[in-house]
Amino acid sequence: MNKTTPVSLITEYNHPKDEPPLNEIIPLSLEITHNYHENNHSLADIVQATIQFTGSLKGKKFVVKLGGSTLENQRAVLQDIIWLHTLGANIALVHGGGPYITEWLQRLNIPTRFENGLRVTDAQTLEVVRMVLCGQINQALVTMTSQLGGKAVGLAGTDGYMVQCHRTNERLGFVGEIDRVDPMLVQQVLDDGFIPIIAPVGLAPDGTCLNMNADLVASQLAGALKADRLIFLSNVDGICQTDGSLITKIDEVQAHKLIDEGVIRGGMIPKVTACLEALTNVPCVHIVNGATSHALLYELEDEQPIGTRIVR
C-alpha cells in the first residue's frame, strides 16, 4: 500500500494510561478552561459557563456528517459525540467513505471513474460500495462507539425505506438522487437512547440499492428530523475568502453570491449547496475541519466558532 492509501479503520481502542476515564466529562467551557491561568477566571466563572453550555445542549437534536477524508479522526469525533449525548443532546451520525471505496476498488483491480464529482457505479462497483459503507466503515464506527462507552446502532439508508431515491442518470449507473428521507427509524433509535450511525445508500422504488452522496443524505435527514444544527466535519476549515482567510459566519444570500463570484468553487460547491438545502428546516449549518481536536465541542460553543456557520 503506498503512502497515499487511506489508513485502515481502527476497530479496537486501548485507553492510554495518561488519559482520564472516558466516563468523566471533560471541562466543557473549552476556551475559558484553556485560558484559565492567563485570564485569572474564578472557579465560579468556569462553573457558570459550563452550566450554560450544558443547558444549551439538553434536548437539542444534531446531525453530524463525518466525511470519508476525515475518518482517520473517528475516535476523537465519536468521543465528542458520546460526551454530547451524555449531556442530553440527540445526535445522528452520517458517514462517508469515498477514499476507502477507492482503495478497495484498486485492490480488486476495478477501474474508478467520476463524472461531475460523482462516482460512476456499475453493478460490480456497487457491491464494493455496499461492502465498504455498510460493512466495514459502519460496523467499525458502531464497534468503536461501544468501546468508548457509548450506545450506537448501525443503519443503512435502505433500512426501513429511510432514503427513498431514483437513479440520477444511466451514465452514472447505480447512483441515486433523493426523493424523500423518512426519519421515523432514526427518530425511534434516538428516542430509545442510542446514537444512530448511518451509511449513505438509498432504495429505489423497484428495491434496487443505490449509491448516494453522503452530504445530501445528511442534509435531507437533518431537514426531515427538523434538527437544531447540521455539522459537516470535512478536511477543510470552512468557507474561505480568496486570500485564504476563514469566513466564520455567512447567510444564504451571501453564500449564493460567493458561488457566483467563484470564491466558493470546485468540491465546495456541492457541499455548500447541501448546506443551503438544509436551511429550509435547519436554522444553522456548520462546516468544520474534522481534524481539529474536539471540533464539535468548540463549534457548538457559540463564543468562539472554529469553522463556518451558515444561517438563513
Phi, psi and omega per residue, in radians:
M1 nan 2.268 -3.080
N2 -1.442 3.104 -3.044
K3 -1.175 -0.380 -3.113
T4 -1.512 -0.106 -3.127
T5 -1.218 2.324 -3.135
P6 -1.039 2.540 3.107
V7 -1.164 2.662 3.133
S8 -1.228 2.637 3.090
L9 -1.155 2.391 3.104
I10 -1.462 2.179 -3.112
T11 -1.941 -0.100 3.078
E12 -2.250 2.625 -3.107
Y13 -2.386 2.034 3.050
N14 -1.780 2.081 -3.024
H15 -1.213 2.102 3.115
P16 -1.075 2.561 -3.085
K17 -1.182 -0.463 -3.064
D18 -1.556 0.038 3.085
E19 -1.660 2.609 3.079
P20 -1.208 2.769 3.098
P21 -0.962 2.504 -3.065
L22 -1.173 -0.378 -3.117
N23 -1.499 0.085 3.030
E24 -1.680 2.295 -3.124
I25 -1.351 2.285 3.141
I26 -1.248 2.808 3.054
P27 -0.995 2.251 -2.957
L28 -1.622 -0.468 3.079
S29 -1.488 1.453 -2.929
L30 -1.093 -0.768 -3.074
E31 -1.137 -0.727 -3.138
I32 -1.186 -0.750 -3.096
T33 -1.099 -0.767 -3.100
H34 -1.129 -0.526 -3.067
N35 -1.879 0.379 -3.028
Y36 -1.016 -0.874 -3.083
H37 -1.246 -0.621 -3.117
E38 -1.191 -0.729 -3.052
N39 -1.680 -0.121 3.090
N40 0.987 0.699 3.060
H41 -1.197 2.532 3.104
S42 -1.367 2.818 3.083
L43 -1.025 -0.611 3.129
A44 -1.099 -0.653 3.110
D45 -1.096 -0.747 -3.119
I46 -1.154 -0.789 3.142
V47 -1.075 -0.768 -3.125
Q48 -1.110 -0.755 3.131
A49 -1.135 -0.674 3.132
T50 -1.143 -0.763 3.120
I51 -1.075 -0.742 3.136
Q52 -1.103 -0.746 -3.119
F53 -1.161 -0.821 -3.140
T54 -1.129 -0.628 3.110
G55 -1.132 -0.551 -3.131
S56 -1.268 -0.262 -3.102
L57 -1.611 -0.460 -3.002
K58 -0.997 2.100 3.083
G59 1.365 -0.040 -3.131
K60 -1.340 2.700 -3.083
K61 -2.087 2.133 -3.124
F62 -2.157 2.481 2.952
V63 -1.978 2.236 -3.139
V64 -2.013 2.288 3.057
K65 -1.922 2.068 3.136
L66 -1.750 1.912 -3.075
G67 -1.191 2.647 3.128
G68 -1.024 -0.553 -3.122
S69 -1.313 -0.206 -3.127
T70 -1.976 0.190 -3.116
L71 -1.117 -0.367 3.105
E72 -1.155 -0.281 3.097
N73 -1.727 0.356 -3.004
Q74 -1.030 -0.691 -3.067
R75 -1.097 -0.802 -3.134
A76 -1.125 -0.694 -3.139
V77 -1.150 -0.808 3.140
L78 -1.105 -0.637 3.107
Q79 -1.071 -0.805 3.099
D80 -1.067 -0.751 -3.129
I81 -1.073 -0.730 3.131
I82 -1.122 -0.759 3.107
W83 -1.063 -0.802 3.135
L84 -1.095 -0.695 3.108
H85 -1.107 -0.707 3.110
T86 -1.088 -0.560 -3.137
L87 -1.466 0.088 3.014
G88 1.858 0.022 3.104
A89 -1.444 2.570 3.056
N90 -1.792 2.050 -2.993
I91 -2.213 2.252 3.007
A92 -1.941 2.377 -3.113
L93 -1.989 2.177 3.007
V94 -1.893 2.279 -3.103
H95 -2.021 2.708 3.012
G96 -1.724 -2.668 3.139
G97 2.910 0.296 -3.079
G98 -0.898 -0.869 -3.126
P99 -1.070 -0.586 -3.135
Y100 -1.298 -0.610 3.054
I101 -1.098 -0.809 3.124
T102 -1.050 -0.733 3.130
E103 -1.048 -0.782 -3.116
W104 -1.216 -0.624 3.081
L105 -1.096 -0.691 3.102
Q106 -1.134 -0.730 3.128
R107 -1.065 -0.636 -3.090
L108 -1.615 0.095 3.133
N109 1.016 0.690 3.065
I110 -1.805 2.138 -3.090
P111 -1.137 2.560 3.121
T112 -1.957 2.278 3.084
R113 -2.322 2.538 3.102
F114 -2.192 2.538 3.000
E115 -2.296 2.088 -3.124
N116 0.933 0.705 3.081
G117 1.418 -0.014 -3.133
L118 -1.864 2.392 -3.119
R119 -1.276 2.184 3.028
V120 -1.227 2.137 -2.968
T121 -2.133 1.743 3.031
D122 -1.490 -3.104 -3.053
A123 -1.072 -0.690 -3.128
Q124 -1.185 -0.739 3.112
T125 -1.133 -0.660 3.140
L126 -1.049 -0.676 3.116
E127 -1.076 -0.689 3.106
V128 -1.201 -0.730 3.105
V129 -0.990 -0.827 -3.125
R130 -1.152 -0.708 3.134
M131 -1.067 -0.802 -3.066
V132 -1.287 -0.858 -3.068
L133 -1.226 -0.919 -3.024
C134 -1.448 -0.489 -3.096
G135 -1.687 -1.217 -3.016
Q136 -1.162 -1.054 -2.992
I137 -1.235 -0.881 -3.067
N138 -1.027 -0.831 -3.097
Q139 -1.229 -0.553 3.070
A140 -1.133 -0.718 3.122
L141 -1.170 -0.710 3.109
V142 -1.114 -0.778 -3.141
T143 -1.088 -0.777 -3.134
M144 -1.140 -0.673 3.096
T145 -1.024 -0.749 3.110
S146 -1.118 -0.731 3.133
Q147 -1.135 -0.493 3.117
L148 -1.500 -0.017 3.089
G149 1.750 0.093 3.132
G150 -1.671 3.023 3.098
K151 -2.118 2.002 -3.080
A152 -2.215 2.685 3.044
V153 -2.204 2.189 3.105
G154 -1.462 2.283 -3.140
L155 -2.302 2.703 2.949
A156 -2.016 2.708 3.138
G157 -1.071 -0.307 3.101
T158 -1.393 -0.287 -3.113
D159 -1.218 2.307 3.100
G160 1.063 0.391 -3.108
Y161 0.952 0.736 -3.062
M162 -1.173 -1.010 -3.133
V163 -1.743 1.831 -3.106
Q164 -1.690 2.265 -2.967
C165 -2.658 3.061 3.033
H166 -2.415 2.872 -3.140
R167 -1.135 2.394 3.138
T168 -1.174 -1.012 3.016
N169 -2.837 2.859 -3.048
E170 -1.143 -0.533 -3.115
R171 -1.119 -0.561 -3.115
L172 -1.490 -0.204 3.128
G173 1.332 -2.278 -3.055
F174 -1.515 1.046 3.096
V175 -2.034 2.289 -3.024
G176 -1.825 2.681 2.970
E177 -2.034 2.312 -3.002
I178 -1.250 2.297 2.975
D179 -1.683 -0.694 -3.085
R180 -2.886 2.566 2.990
V181 -2.022 2.128 3.103
D182 -1.619 1.974 -3.048
P183 -1.477 0.017 -2.967
M184 -0.990 -0.827 -3.094
L185 -1.141 -0.772 3.125
V186 -1.097 -0.751 3.131
Q187 -1.092 -0.663 3.122
Q188 -1.129 -0.719 3.112
V189 -1.113 -0.728 3.087
L190 -1.094 -0.787 -3.129
D191 -1.087 -0.512 3.137
D192 -1.455 0.037 3.046
G193 1.550 0.306 -3.139
F194 -1.886 2.873 3.043
I195 -1.767 1.934 3.105
P196 -1.343 2.310 3.102
I197 -2.073 2.083 -2.856
I198 -2.047 2.240 3.039
A199 -1.525 2.340 -3.011
P200 -1.458 1.300 2.957
V201 -2.182 2.793 -3.098
G202 -2.315 3.014 -3.082
L203 -2.131 2.166 3.090
A204 -1.392 2.864 -3.141
P205 -0.994 -0.495 -3.139
D206 -1.536 0.121 3.117
G207 1.543 0.094 3.129
T208 -1.365 2.355 3.050
C209 -1.376 2.365 -3.124
L210 -2.184 2.563 3.070
N211 -1.324 2.334 -3.047
M212 -2.133 2.725 2.983
N213 -1.328 2.070 -3.034
A214 -1.127 -0.593 3.111
D215 -1.068 -0.746 -3.116
L216 -1.254 -0.603 3.068
V217 -1.090 -0.792 3.121
A218 -1.101 -0.739 -3.140
S219 -1.097 -0.839 -3.117
Q220 -1.198 -0.633 3.104
L221 -1.147 -0.760 3.116
A222 -1.045 -0.718 3.108
G223 -1.147 -0.748 -3.127
A224 -1.146 -0.614 3.115
L225 -1.400 -0.184 -3.005
K226 0.945 0.888 -3.111
A227 -1.155 2.699 3.091
D228 -1.349 -0.557 3.108
R229 -2.620 2.634 3.015
L230 -2.145 2.187 -3.081
I231 -2.098 2.093 3.051
F232 -1.658 2.017 3.041
L233 -1.649 1.925 -3.002
S234 -2.125 -2.945 3.101
N235 -1.799 0.305 3.067
V236 -2.210 2.780 -3.095
D237 -1.276 -0.397 -3.088
G238 2.609 -2.679 3.080
I239 -1.537 2.259 -3.087
C240 -2.084 2.650 3.004
Q241 -1.249 3.004 -3.128
T242 -1.091 -0.419 3.115
D243 -1.507 0.052 3.106
G244 1.603 -0.114 -3.129
S245 -1.289 2.465 -3.078
L246 -1.322 2.352 3.008
I247 -1.625 1.976 -3.027
T248 -1.446 -0.425 -3.138
K249 -2.608 2.424 -3.084
I250 -2.670 2.589 3.078
D251 -1.847 3.115 -3.031
E252 -1.072 -0.748 -3.127
V253 -1.113 -0.783 3.137
Q254 -1.120 -0.648 3.138
A255 -1.115 -0.801 3.107
H256 -1.066 -0.661 3.131
K257 -1.123 -0.727 -3.140
L258 -1.183 -0.554 3.052
I259 -1.171 -0.792 -3.140
D260 -1.088 -0.619 -3.108
E261 -1.436 -0.114 3.137
G262 1.437 0.140 3.086
V263 -1.240 -0.784 2.981
I264 -1.588 2.066 -3.025
R265 -2.575 3.011 3.062
G266 1.045 -2.352 -3.083
G267 -1.183 -0.256 3.120
M268 -1.329 -0.386 -3.095
I269 -1.094 -0.906 3.125
P270 -1.117 -0.565 3.124
K271 -1.174 -0.799 3.127
V272 -1.173 -0.624 3.078
T273 -1.059 -0.729 3.081
A274 -1.091 -0.677 3.090
C275 -1.091 -0.786 -3.097
L276 -1.156 -0.644 3.100
E277 -1.095 -0.630 -3.112
A278 -1.225 -0.438 -3.053
L279 -1.103 -0.269 3.094
T280 -1.036 -0.674 -3.103
N281 -2.115 -0.182 -3.116
V282 -2.014 2.133 -3.034
P283 -1.234 -0.373 -3.046
C284 -2.595 2.274 3.132
V285 -2.194 2.453 -3.084
H286 -2.125 2.535 2.913
I287 -2.096 2.094 -3.006
V288 -2.360 2.611 3.058
N289 -1.324 1.998 -3.091
G290 -1.212 -0.208 3.118
A291 -1.414 -0.225 3.119
T292 -1.243 2.283 -3.131
S293 -1.037 2.240 3.139
H294 0.961 0.729 -3.101
A295 -0.992 -0.721 -3.123
L296 -1.091 -0.781 -3.116
L297 -1.126 -0.783 3.134
Y298 -1.087 -0.776 -3.052
E299 -1.209 -0.567 -3.139
L300 -1.401 -0.277 3.026
E301 -1.482 1.819 -2.893
D302 -1.108 -0.315 -3.051
E303 -1.118 -0.631 -3.023
Q304 -2.540 1.276 -3.127
P305 -1.133 2.663 -3.081
I306 -1.947 -0.096 3.138
G307 -2.159 -2.705 3.085
T308 -1.824 2.284 3.115
R309 -1.857 2.171 -3.131
I310 -1.915 2.166 -3.095
V311 -2.160 2.957 -3.106
R312 -1.206 nan nan
